[in-house]
Amino acid sequence: MNMLKKFAKDESGATAIEYGLIAALIAIAIIAGARTIGQQLSTLFTNIGSTLTTANGTPTGG
């Protein structure tokens, strides 16, 4: 009976799960942010490349 009471009061497992969930949410936020920034950077560099190609007078593709 004593072991059952100790087990019921032990919250270390719940705390570990909470920390795991927090870490997972942070990881998801970082991944989402990196994807968004990556797409914006890709668009920016594409626009810069097109502008430089046009300014140079070189046709696109070579």
N, C-alpha and C positions, 0 to 999 in steps of 0.2 A: 504494500500500500504506500509505503514511504517513497519508493522509486517512482510510482505513478504520479505522486504529487510533485516530485522533483522534475519529472518529464513535462508536466503541465506548466510549470513555472519557467522552464528553460526557454528563453527567447533568442538564443544565439542563432538557431536555424532561421528563424523569421528575419532576423537582422541581416543575415547573409543573403537571403533572398531579396530583401529590399535593396541592398547595395547592388546586387546583380541586376535588378530591374532598372535602377538609376543609371548604372553603367551602360546598359543596353539602350536606354533612351538617349543618353548623351552620344553614343556611337551613331545612332540613327540620325540625330540632328547634325552631326559632323558630316556624315555621308551625304545627306540632303544638301547641306550648304556647299560642299565641295562640288557636287554635280551642277548646282546652279551657277556657281562661280566659273566652273569649267566651261559650261555652255556659253556664258557671257564672254569669256576670254576668247573662245573659238570664234564667235561672231565678230568680236573686235578685231582680231588678227586677220580674219578674212576680209573685213572692210579695209583695213590698213593695206593689205596686200593688193586689193583691187585698186585702191587709190594710187598706190605707188606704181602699179603697172600702167594705169591710165596716164599718170603724170610723166612717165618715162616714154610713153608712146609705143610701148611694146604690146603687141596683141596678147590676149590671155592665152595661156597654154604654151608659151615658148617664145 
